[in-house]
Amino acid sequence: MHWSVPYIGLPWQVGGLTRDGIACWGLARLVYAEQLGIEVPDYAASVSSLKERAEVASVFAEGTSAAGPWTEVSAGEASEFDIVTFQRAGMTYHAGIVVALGRMLHISGKDEDSCLVDYTTGRWAPRLAGVYRHKARILDTVMQAA
């Protein structure tokens, strides 16, 4: 069974962080904690204004921050567990977790449970902002190759 199966069908909730109700970043946090043993901060939980949300969006745009060590990779190099981000109106607003090149696990709204979709077509393709890999995953890959 693929690691993504237990995460399909979770209900959406604004700012949700648990299986009882989850938002896109909450889903990423849950997958990282349960599948990789990597705790990532809840960037969105401490954000109350539009200005602060723009600052959170910059976490990925800058590639690194004190809040989260992320490295940008090319879309063609995306691999399982990388985070794909999407923009609307010039601001990063959505995240998904790569399950295979071109496919992501995500949740995007109250009328949709978490699911697998193609991020290279449809509404997601023109909004793709970046692909990011957590530095702990890069270190694991290097250690396994040695």
N, C-alpha and C positions, 0 to 999 in steps of 0.2 A: 504494500500500500504506500502511495506517495505521501510525503510529509504534509502536503497541503490539505488532504482530505478532511481531517478533523476541524479545519478552519472554514470550510465551505458551509454556508447556510446560517452563519451567525447573524443575529439581528442588529440593525443600525441604531445608534443612539448618539446624539450630539455629545462630543467629548468623551464618549464611552471608552472604557479601558478593559472591560471584562467580557466573557462569553455571553453574559446576560444582555449586553448592549455595548456595541463597539463602534468607534469611528475609524477612519483610515489609518491614522497614526497609532491609535490604540491597537489595531490589528498588527501593525508592524512590530510594536513593542512586545505584544504577546508572542508572536512567532519568534522573535529574537531571543526572548527569555526562555521559552519552552524548548525550542529546537536547537538553539546555539549556545544557550547559557550566557548570553550577553545582555546585560541590563542597559537599556538606553533611556535617557530622560524623557519625560513627558513634556516636550517643548510647548505644546498647546495648552496644557493645564494652567500654566502661569501667565497666560496671555489674555489680557482683558480689552485691549484697544486695537484699533486697526493699525496704528503705528507700531505697536508691539508685534502684531502678526507679521508685518513686513520685516521686522528684525528676525523673527523666527524663520521666515522664508530665506533670509540671507545665510542661515546656517549651512544650507546646501549650496547656495550660490558661491560662497567663499571657499568651500571645500574643507575647511577646518574651523573649529571654534572650541572654546572652553567647554561648551555644552555637549559636543559630540564629535568624535574624530572620524570624519567621513572623507573619502577620496573619490573624486569623480573618475569614472571610466567611460569609454566610448560606448554608445548604444550597441554597437556590434560586438562588444566584449562582455555584455551583460551575462551574468550567470546566476544560478539559484541563490536566493537570499539577498541579492542586491536590491536597493531601494530605487524605484523609478518615481520621479516627481513630475507634476504637470502644472501648467500655468493657465490662468484666466485673467484677463485684464492686466497683464504684465506682472502678476504676483503668483508665486508658487502657492498652490492651495490644496493639492492632493498628492497622496503617496500610495504606492502599491509595492508589493513584494514580488520580485521575479521568481517564477517557478520553472521557467525554461525560456530560452531566447524568444522574445516576442510575446510571451504570455505572463500575465501577472495575477496574483491573488489580491483582491481589493474589495472595498465597500465604499459606496459613494453617496448614499442617501437613504432616507426613511422608507422609500418604496422598493428598496433592493437589499437583499441579504448579501453577505460576503459571497464572492464567486470568482471564477477564473474567466479572464477575458484576454483578447488579443490587444496589445497596446500599440501595435504597428498599423492598425487600420481604424476606420470609423472615427468617432469623436476624440479618441485619445491621441492618435498619431500627430495631428498638428499642434497639440498642446504639450507634447513631451518636452520637459525642461532639462532633464538630466538623469543620469544613472550614477548611483553612489554606492560605494562598498565601504563597510565598516573596517577600520584599520585592524581590528582584532581578527577579522576573517583573512586579511592579507597575511598577517603573521602566522596564522594557522596553516595557510597554504604553503608558505615558505618552510615552516617546520616539517610538514609532511613530505615535502620534496627532498629535504636534506637526508 
